[in-house]
Every structure is written in structure tokens, then in C-alpha cells.
Amino acid sequence: MEKISRKEQLLKELQDLEDLNTEGIEEEKDEPLQAVKGAVEEPVKDTKKAVKEKKPRTAKQIEAFEKARQTREKNALARKQMRDEEAIAIRKEVEDKLVKKAIAVKKKQIKQQAVLDEISDDDTPLEEVEKIATRSVAKARLKREITKDFPAPPPPAEEPVRPKYYFL
């Protein structure tokens, strides 16, 4: 209730002040208005913003702007062509790698098929089959060992341990 009554009281004071201000202005136009206790006059703000007209550009400025626009378009086209060329080159590299990998896989399949064909003959003795199988396994192991023989990286340098102090 107190808030509502306070609000009503403030509205009533505002109405009274408006009545006093309008009566004083109508009755005595030449005399200055007397400030009423508690009334604060705020300056009236103009809600319309003044639109400042732009200064027209000169012919040289217009020519320079057109030249800059043409240069920008030319540079944009050059960048686009570079991107396209790079994309084509990357696609070609990927395609070449893919073809090389496919050839390597096919060669491997052919070799395995040849080994299987060699083994599948009924008249080949068991010892020769074992030799052929161990030969292909030994070659694969040798290739893996060669690729795995990289020098070990040096151990990281240890930082000296700094003492920790706790001050209270």
C-alpha cells in the first residue's frame, strides 16, 4: 500500500506542478517563472537529427575510385585463378598417389596369387612350399625392419628443480 500511495502522491505533485507552470506562463509572460520546490526542468531534446549533406566528390576523386575498383576486381580474379590452380594441382597429386597405391596393391595381389599358384601344384614337395612361404614372410619382415630403423630422438633436457617458498 505504501508504494501505491507514494506513487499516487508523486503523480499528484506532478499534476500540480504542471498546472502551476501552465498558469504562470499564461498569466505572466514577461515575468520569469519561479522555481517550485522539487521541480526540475529538463532541456527539451530535439528528436529529429539534423542530416548533414555530404560534400560532392570531385571528378578526380570519382576517377580514382573507379580505378581502385577495377584494380580490386582484377586482384580478386587473380586470387581466384590461383586458388583454382592450387585446387587442381592438389587433386592431381591425390589422384596420382591413389593410382600408385592401387598399382602397388594390384602387384601385391598378383604376387600372392603367383605364390598360391606355385604352392597349389600337387607335384610340389612340402619343403619347397615352406621355403616359398618363409621367403615371402622374410621379405615382408625385412621391409618393416628397414622402415622402423629411425634414430631415437634425444632425451629432453631436464630443468633444474626450483625450490618452492610459501610465505604466510
ABEGO torsion letter per residue (X at the ends): XAAAAAAAAAAAAAAAAAAAAAAAAAABAABBBBBBBGBBBBBBBBABBBBBBBBBBBAAAAAAAAAAAAAAAAAAAAAAAAAAAAAAAAAAAAAAAAAAAAAAAAAAAAAAAAAAAAAABAABBAAAAAAAAAAAAAAAAAAAAAAABBBBBBBBBBBBBBBBBBBX
